[in-house]
C-alpha cells in the first residue's frame, strides 16, 4: 500500500491522497492516479466519465456525490482494459462495457476485427 491508512470501523481505509489500499470490506482498491489507468491510455476524465455512466464500478459507499474521492476495486482495471480493446475494434463504450463483463470468449470478435483491418 502507498501511504498510511486510517481506521474506519476497525478496517484500514484509503484516504484521498492514496493511490491504492483496501476498502472497509477488505477489497483492494485503486484511485484514478494509479499508473495502471495511464498505461491503458485512460485519463482521469475518461475513467470518471465511464464511472458516471455506470461502465466502471466504484466502492464509494463512504463517499458520495460530485467532488468526492473515487476508489475502484482493482478488478475494474481489467474491465477497463477489455473495454479499451473492444472500443479499439469499433464498439461503443456502452457495448464494450457490457461485453467486458460478460463471461464469453471474445477471441472470435477480435479475429474478425483483425481480418477487417481494425
N, C-alpha and C positions, 0 to 999 in steps of 0.2 A: 504494500500500500504506500502511496505517496502522501506525506504529511501525517498529521495526527488525527485521531478520531475523538469525538466527544461521545459521551454515553447518553443514549436515549432509550429508556426502558430496559436498561441493563445490556444493550447491544451496541456495538460500535456503529456509528453512522457517519457518513462523509459530510463535511461541511462545504460551503460554496467554493473554497479555494482548492479543493482536492480534485485530482484527475480521476482517481478510481478508489474504490473502497467497498464497503458492504452495507446493504440496507439493514434496517432493524430485523428483517426476516432472514438475514444471513445470506442474501443473494449478492453476488459480486456485481457491482455497478460501475459505470464509467460516466464521465461528463463529456460534453461536446469537445473539450480541449484535449481529450485523449488522442494521441497521434495516429491511432488506427483509423479514425474517421478521415483524416487528411490523406492517409495512404490510399484510401478509396477514391480520393478526389472530391470529397464532400466538404463543403464549407459548413460553418455552424448555422448559417441561414438555411441551407438546404436541409440539414438534419432537423432544425426547428420546424421548417415547413412540413416535412414528411411526418413529424410528430403531431403537429397541429391537425393534419389531415387524417391521422389515425393509422398511417402506414408503419410507423415505428411506435413502440410502446414503452412508456416510462415506468419507473417505480415511485412516482411522486405522490404517495399518499400523504406525506407530511407537508409538502409544499404545493400549494395550489395557486393557479392564476398566472397571468402575464407578469413577467419580471421575476418570477420565482426560479431558483436554480433547477435544472433538469438533470435527472440521472436515469440512465438506461441500463437494463440488465446487459451484461457483457455479450450475451447471445444475440442481442439486437444488432451488433456489428456484423454478424454472419447474415442476418436478414438483409441488412443494408448492402452487403457485398453481392448477394444474389440479385437484389433489385438493380444495382448498378449494371451487372451483366445483362439482365433482361432488358433494361432500358437501352443498353448498347445495341441490342438486336432489333430495336424498334417498338417495344411495348411502351405503353403509357405507364406513368408512375403507379397509378391505381391498379392496373392489371399486374404490374410487376410485384406489387406488394402482396397481392393475393397468391400469385404463383410462388413467391419467395417463401411463403409459409406453408405451402401445400406439400404433402408427402408424396410427391410424384417425381419420376425421373425426367429431368429437363434436357438430357443429352440429345434426344431426337430434335427438339426445338433448336438447340444450338447447331446441330448438324445441318438442318435446313437453312438456318441463317448464314452459316459459312458458305454453303452452296450458292446462296443468293448474293454473296459478297458483302454481307453485313458484318 
